[in-house]
């Protein structure tokens, strides 16, 4: 569910609320004035694109190989581990 920031035009009270896109809050919970809430623009972030010399497929393949090796070590450790009864 999206989060929205509201500000009361009467008492300047601000808060965040999560609700469906079609819903819209209008009454201020702080001062109880009907129709005083205004939805303010949400903050947003940007991310920088970074360049890598590796292709995505190569990175995925190497990650899969690392995970496989981790699983082999984990399996070997569990096989050799002694359990108390």
VMD Tcl script that draws the C-alpha trace (Angstrom):
set ca {
  {0.00 0.00 0.00}
  {1.38 3.43 -0.86}
  {2.31 5.88 1.87}
  {1.14 9.47 1.65}
  {2.07 12.57 3.59}
  {-0.76 14.88 4.62}
  {-0.68 18.38 6.10}
  {-3.59 20.22 7.68}
  {-4.17 23.64 6.12}
  {-5.78 24.82 9.36}
  {-3.45 23.70 12.17}
  {-0.36 22.75 10.07}
  {-0.35 19.20 11.54}
  {1.54 16.74 9.30}
  {1.48 12.95 9.29}
  {1.97 9.93 7.04}
  {-0.72 7.42 6.20}
  {-0.82 4.23 4.15}
  {-3.96 3.57 2.16}
  {-5.12 2.52 -1.32}
  {-4.58 4.93 -4.19}
  {-8.31 5.59 -4.64}
  {-8.78 6.67 -1.01}
  {-8.06 10.22 0.07}
  {-8.10 11.56 3.63}
  {-9.85 14.90 4.15}
  {-10.50 15.40 7.88}
  {-7.66 16.43 10.20}
  {-7.20 14.02 13.14}
  {-5.57 16.74 15.27}
  {-8.03 19.63 15.01}
  {-11.04 17.74 13.57}
  {-11.58 20.27 10.77}
  {-13.36 18.66 7.83}
  {-11.72 19.03 4.43}
  {-8.55 20.63 5.78}
  {-6.04 17.96 4.75}
  {-3.83 18.47 1.73}
  {-1.71 15.64 0.39}
  {1.87 16.86 0.03}
  {4.30 15.51 -2.56}
  {6.20 12.47 -1.38}
  {9.95 12.47 -1.01}
  {11.73 10.42 -3.61}
  {15.22 9.12 -4.05}
  {17.37 8.59 -7.08}
  {20.10 6.10 -7.60}
  {23.23 6.49 -9.61}
  {24.02 4.12 -12.36}
  {27.40 2.57 -11.94}
  {29.32 1.01 -14.73}
  {30.94 -2.36 -14.54}
  {33.11 -4.13 -17.03}
  {31.45 -7.46 -16.29}
  {28.39 -8.61 -18.15}
  {25.30 -9.43 -16.11}
  {25.34 -13.07 -17.21}
  {28.95 -13.46 -16.05}
  {28.14 -11.99 -12.65}
  {25.15 -14.34 -12.28}
  {27.21 -17.37 -13.27}
  {29.98 -16.55 -10.80}
  {27.44 -15.94 -8.03}
  {25.78 -19.30 -8.74}
  {29.16 -21.05 -8.60}
  {29.94 -19.37 -5.27}
  {26.57 -20.45 -3.86}
  {27.11 -24.01 -5.07}
  {30.49 -24.12 -3.35}
  {28.97 -22.77 -0.14}
  {26.29 -25.47 -0.31}
  {28.90 -28.20 -0.83}
  {30.85 -27.01 2.23}
  {27.68 -26.75 4.31}
  {26.58 -30.24 3.25}
  {29.98 -31.71 4.06}
  {29.94 -30.05 7.47}
  {26.46 -31.44 8.22}
  {27.43 -34.94 7.07}
  {30.47 -35.05 9.34}
  {28.74 -33.44 12.31}
  {27.84 -35.73 15.20}
  {24.48 -35.35 16.87}
  {23.53 -36.20 20.43}
  {20.64 -38.57 20.95}
}
mol new
graphics top color blue
foreach p $ca { graphics top sphere $p radius 0.5 }
foreach p [lrange $ca 0 end-1] q [lrange $ca 1 end] { graphics top cylinder $p $q radius 0.2 }
display resetview
